[in-house]
Amino acid sequence: MSIKQLKEPFQYEKIPLENISKDIKDKRAKNTAATIKRIWSYLAREKSRLWIVILLVVISSGLALLGPYMVGKSIDKYIVLQEIDGLGLLAILLIFVYLMHSLSIFLQNFLMVGIAQNTVYSLRSDLFSQFHRLPISYFDKRQHGELMSRITNDIDNINNTLNQSVIQIFSSVLTLLGTVAVMIALSPILTLVTMTIIPVMFFATRWITRRTGPLYKLQQNDLGELNGYVEEIVSGQHVVKTYSQEERVIEEFEVKNKKLNRSGFWALTIAGFIPKVMNMLNFLSFGLIALVGGILVINTDGLVTVGIIVIFTEYARQFTRPLNELSNQFNVLLSAVAGAERVFNVIDEQQEEIDEKEAKELSTTEGHFQFKHVTFGYEDDMILKGISFEAKPGQSVAFVGHTGAGKTTIINLISRFYNYDGGEILLDGKDLKTIKRSSLRQHMAFVLQDSFLFHDTIRENIRYGRLDASDEEVITAAKKANAHEFITQLPDGYDTILDQEGSGISQGQKQLLTIARAFIAEPSILVLDEATSNIDTITELKIQEALKHLMEGRTSFIIAHRLNTIQEADKIVMLKNGEIMEQGSHDELLELRRNYYDLYKGQLQEVGS
């Protein structure tokens, strides 16, 4: 939520019902067939079990057809003729058929659950792995909650569909074909009567499914948007409360919730028409079979029997049931396709640029950086314009300037989160583009303004800087970072569990832990981004002492807003609108009495006032 939004009076977003058609058109699947084919490529990894499931489906479909046939024949052969002797044996066989039918359905469902779970396991793994191959810019432009919705809601939707739909669709097709074949063999006339409802079914189903597919996609998008908003507001709860915006965010949530309510309502409502239409057509089919069959029994000599009418009545239900199931499952399938498209959209996103062919591993580095006329822009917005400076091994270089000057962008280029457009960036005389990204970052450590901690113990949070570090090395790093004392005072010491927000410890203590993490990484290059902001004075002194120790012998790049924290830097680079205005030591820049001098004096006056 922007500050501008906070200042403006809130206006409810109008959601007129007549816009539903436009939303449907906007959310139609771009390539349903390709998405289904891609889902199948994941399913095909379970070929052996899939063949067993297919065999069980064939068996269950055959037994489902055999049961009604046996009932009809028993009427003509035993009940009508009042032959009781064979009726008991037939009843036993019929019980056996239905037991085997139930068993085959249980086994195919049991196997399909495992297939579906393994499929979404692979899909979820691919999606999560893709998250780590995407460039930082991708995450900068998107809500984290909306991305989380892809790996939770959308993949769960696919999982539910695979469990419910794959078997149902295959079984319905087999049952449909088998039913038609047996019906034609028994009575072509009654088969033709039964078929009269197919055109009505086809057009009704087509009308409904053309609308439910886009509606399901709209529902998934609305759900992702709502999740993203909730994640944003929960993360920024302290800002919401600070500005007393509770009522506003509740109102905004209601708007997004109503959008989801609307799309979900219409998706389920229109999809719910299918079973109602099918039931109505089912009853119509029963009536036609009873009427025409009865006439044929009375007016023909054995062309149609009572038993055949009973069989046809049951087969008519089995004929419309697969059509009904296919229609319903098609709706569920469309919902899964909508979610799968969102998942595959992320998987297909352009990954972080692969290393150039000539790129090599960086075994060691002195940390000697040279920027030579470097230019860079985000899309059409030029950020850096001919930047040139040098950071010698072990030097500390601080970047100062107003917001948007290009400080963070330079850091992103140094760590190769972005590729520069023009000029050269050299490390120990080698162009950064000739060094593999992962290899470069292994020699770097970051201490950022927002100290991020994982939901784990303090010990493992520190060890994250170097996973093979021993417990003794963790403690040594904590001591160097001035964190050991407060850690040992906690009830569980180094085994204290922290969450992402680091609840239970102060902001300064969290920062000390991130410094300890940097110590244990033993980097050659260090990046500090306003590491002492929003810290109490006593803790700030501890942090500055730890950072001074950490920076010894390492090339350090510092982003600072408070100039009193960088006065001892070897070089200060003053930036404005993506250009270097001046550079030199603190004393040298003050002697120039130009931009840095004005900024420094301005901050002194603010402190004095």
Secondary structure as UniProt FT lines:
FT   HELIX           3..7
FT   HELIX           17..19
FT   HELIX           20..26
FT   HELIX           32..43
FT   HELIX           44..46
FT   HELIX           47..74
FT   HELIX           75..79
FT   TURN            80..82
FT   HELIX           85..131
FT   TURN            132..133
FT   HELIX           136..140
FT   HELIX           144..149
FT   HELIX           150..154
FT   HELIX           155..186
FT   HELIX           188..195
FT   TURN            196..197
FT   HELIX           198..235
FT   HELIX           237..242
FT   TURN            243..244
FT   HELIX           246..271
FT   HELIX           273..299
FT   HELIX           306..347
FT   TURN            357..358
FT   STRAND          369..378
FT   TURN            379..380
FT   STRAND          381..391
FT   TURN            393..394
FT   STRAND          396..400
FT   TURN            403..404
FT   HELIX           407..414
FT   TURN            415..416
FT   STRAND          422..427
FT   TURN            428..429
FT   STRAND          430..431
FT   HELIX           432..434
FT   HELIX           437..441
FT   TURN            442..443
FT   STRAND          444..447
FT   STRAND          456..457
FT   HELIX           458..463
FT   TURN            464..465
FT   TURN            467..468
FT   HELIX           471..480
FT   TURN            481..482
FT   HELIX           484..488
FT   TURN            491..492
FT   HELIX           493..495
FT   STRAND          497..498
FT   TURN            500..501
FT   TURN            503..504
FT   HELIX           507..521
FT   STRAND          525..529
FT   TURN            531..534
FT   HELIX           537..551
FT   TURN            552..553
FT   STRAND          555..559
FT   HELIX           563..565
FT   TURN            567..568
FT   STRAND          571..576
FT   TURN            577..578
FT   STRAND          579..584
FT   HELIX           586..592
FT   HELIX           595..608
//
